[in-house]
């Protein structure tokens, strides 16, 4: 039985497009997922993949044809063993009896969102020499480099100077920059955050280290009601260039009040930028960008990640732009989206899935505000399945938001509902066994991925 | 268990009079004008504790300027007349905006009645570049620094002439050029930020000082205490003002103060020199502010100033004070009316008269009404030209990200 290959809708609102290029010719055998053609709309060029296996029996619309309506048959696919002539015959008959539902698609809203274009590309030139470095060292280098470059940058927080940092991120900075720029504070998050916000309003560029982001709860009014909104509320007169950084999320055995992941909390706030790196290279490049940014930036680190080593570009100065995800692993069967420490479980899960013949594409969001929707959508349109992974709670999670966006902008591409793998909906227990159960694991990710692949 | 021990109990401050009872300020001592000494600005805090418990007063009941603070101040007649003009302008502006709120030209207003001297006088100690972190009852800082009242009205109306583009509540003005940061709708946050701003100024080698403002009730917020910690620890060039107007909406000032000592005395717990000043005495406020500003500019550190005054009107247009205090309480306030006191002083000096005062009041009111007409020609809360939604997405970030640009375009702009 032959089937028609129809002109695809690359967005829910696309009505017609140009068949720019055929990548197959009549007589070619194609497999599921193979790219057949390039389709152009007024917003983007997208590759178009085969859904079914078979042989291209006939190309109905030659390349270069503009104004091809969505759902118009553009080629005929013959099943194995079927002759091309039979295929064309059998495909044409039902097509005449039941015309493609063009009208239904054309009734979609006229305001089409831009078709996603992946912005995921290398952050440094190919061939750049690399060096091995821990996340801790990367963060320290980022601060030191930016403090050398701009004397308005200073670090303040509890134990950052004399003690060299509660987690030794600021080791050596007091010696190099002196007590004027590496400042120990009294134990009042509310106080020193207000101080730093005020100093930033006055034109300095403070880096505020929270011993953990749990302690920043005290200071959240300054972060949200003042830092994030001042530029807006002063009519653009005065802003707040500041970085709030420190470990976020669960460490180990620190219980309910010291294990929270604030990713979704801060990502909700307009006026803030929110960064949550996974690798050392990203930690360095993104922290440098954060320090240079004229807006308030919440930079969420992770205690467990501090000691992990990664390859980092050996460059005098490199930064990574906000709003640009990184594709860690390409795959065609399912898209796994994560960020921060969630990437550890996700990459581990991708390995396990590969062993079972499932090719997962793994995306690290890196920044949550701005968020790189386009890279996620492009991947989901390719794999048709998505699992999000994060450590935080399931309600109001980053994954919830991504699910909504995918539903709005790629609904027709989904072959299964998006699954959000998150921490359990409980305050973090202290006991090790319960703590382990409360957190997302790579096995949770594997189970979710198999579920959306119906395996 | 000790059978002799009394049962534990808590004590909570309460006002001395409530509606239906007679106003009672009998336990409110009013020190004699001119009696408070004026120590050199570099005096250590511990050697001037008396200034936190007494009160700096210059103008006496006969309108005479008395004592060492008056002598050191030496404000000439022209400057005093200008001060009177500022207070009259603020009072006329308040009266017109209160009416405008009642006519639904704006949703909300907060007036200064009885407190005009504090912000109008304090501004005289500042220089261009200095920055106030005010509360909602220091609009005199703007008027005394020459900010146009027509622009203030546009802010209150949220019309197309509002430099804040209709984003803030009425009276939450902002003008960097006039040293008026903005006003936080959340109590207290501005206090510690003023200290941080001043530390930033010192760290970057600038000459500007900061002034923090807070009300008696908000001193209970942690921002107040944190501000004092930092101001003290780093000897920050900041003036820490507390406006004690007796009432935090319906909460009497004793609740935050704990019925002991004074608000000024809180500075001494941190080794910060503190002045308690008659806030209804224009000359005393200028004198105290200049003393504190000199300390800040000479790197001698912060000064805490408690301005003692009385909120003669409601907290805001949403408040009815007759529900929680005797309606005639303001009339028996022992420190009098700030406008009348400076007026009487200038008349006693022979440079002013009741006739000229009445004439000035009429002229100022006419000017305010003219400005109001022009502001209302642009628009009011429900009528005329309002800020364009095209600008709604500006200033969320320093540079507009694409998603906001798209939202703006989807909104039709």
Boltz contact constraints between the chains, C-beta under 6 A:
constraints:
  - contact:
      token1: [A, 186]
      token2: [B, 229]
      max_distance: 6.0
  - contact:
      token1: [A, 188]
      token2: [B, 226]
      max_distance: 6.0
  - contact:
      token1: [A, 190]
      token2: [B, 222]
      max_distance: 6.0
  - contact:
      token1: [A, 190]
      token2: [B, 226]
      max_distance: 6.0
  - contact:
      token1: [A, 191]
      token2: [B, 192]
      max_distance: 6.0
  - contact:
      token1: [A, 191]
      token2: [B, 226]
      max_distance: 6.0
  - contact:
      token1: [A, 194]
      token2: [B, 192]
      max_distance: 6.0
  - contact:
      token1: [A, 194]
      token2: [B, 193]
      max_distance: 6.0
  - contact:
      token1: [A, 195]
      token2: [B, 196]
      max_distance: 6.0
  - contact:
      token1: [A, 195]
      token2: [B, 230]
      max_distance: 6.0
  - contact:
      token1: [A, 197]
      token2: [B, 193]
      max_distance: 6.0
  - contact:
      token1: [A, 198]
      token2: [B, 193]
      max_distance: 6.0
  - contact:
      token1: [A, 198]
      token2: [B, 196]
      max_distance: 6.0
  - contact:
      token1: [A, 198]
      token2: [B, 197]
      max_distance: 6.0
  - contact:
      token1: [A, 199]
      token2: [B, 196]
      max_distance: 6.0
  - contact:
      token1: [A, 199]
      token2: [B, 199]
      max_distance: 6.0
  - contact:
      token1: [A, 199]
      token2: [B, 200]
      max_distance: 6.0
  - contact:
      token1: [A, 201]
      token2: [B, 197]
      max_distance: 6.0
  - contact:
      token1: [A, 202]
      token2: [B, 197]
      max_distance: 6.0
  - contact:
      token1: [A, 202]
      token2: [B, 200]
      max_distance: 6.0
  - contact:
      token1: [A, 202]
      token2: [B, 201]
      max_distance: 6.0
  - contact:
      token1: [A, 204]
      token2: [B, 200]
      max_distance: 6.0
  - contact:
      token1: [A, 221]
      token2: [B, 186]
      max_distance: 6.0
  - contact:
      token1: [A, 225]
      token2: [B, 186]
      max_distance: 6.0
  - contact:
      token1: [A, 226]
      token2: [B, 189]
      max_distance: 6.0
  - contact:
      token1: [A, 231]
      token2: [B, 395]
      max_distance: 6.0
  - contact:
      token1: [A, 232]
      token2: [B, 395]
      max_distance: 6.0
  - contact:
      token1: [A, 232]
      token2: [B, 396]
      max_distance: 6.0
  - contact:
      token1: [A, 233]
      token2: [B, 167]
      max_distance: 6.0
  - contact:
      token1: [A, 233]
      token2: [B, 168]
      max_distance: 6.0
  - contact:
      token1: [A, 233]
      token2: [B, 182]
      max_distance: 6.0
  - contact:
      token1: [A, 234]
      token2: [B, 174]
      max_distance: 6.0
  - contact:
      token1: [A, 234]
      token2: [B, 182]
      max_distance: 6.0
  - contact:
      token1: [A, 235]
      token2: [B, 163]
      max_distance: 6.0
  - contact:
      token1: [A, 235]
      token2: [B, 164]
      max_distance: 6.0
  - contact:
      token1: [A, 235]
      token2: [B, 165]
      max_distance: 6.0
  - contact:
      token1: [A, 236]
      token2: [B, 395]
      max_distance: 6.0
  - contact:
      token1: [A, 237]
      token2: [B, 176]
      max_distance: 6.0
  - contact:
      token1: [A, 238]
      token2: [B, 176]
      max_distance: 6.0
  - contact:
      token1: [A, 270]
      token2: [B, 396]
      max_distance: 6.0
  - contact:
      token1: [A, 271]
      token2: [B, 396]
      max_distance: 6.0
  - contact:
      token1: [A, 294]
      token2: [B, 398]
      max_distance: 6.0
  - contact:
      token1: [A, 295]
      token2: [B, 397]
      max_distance: 6.0
  - contact:
      token1: [A, 295]
      token2: [B, 398]
      max_distance: 6.0
  - contact:
      token1: [A, 370]
      token2: [B, 401]
      max_distance: 6.0
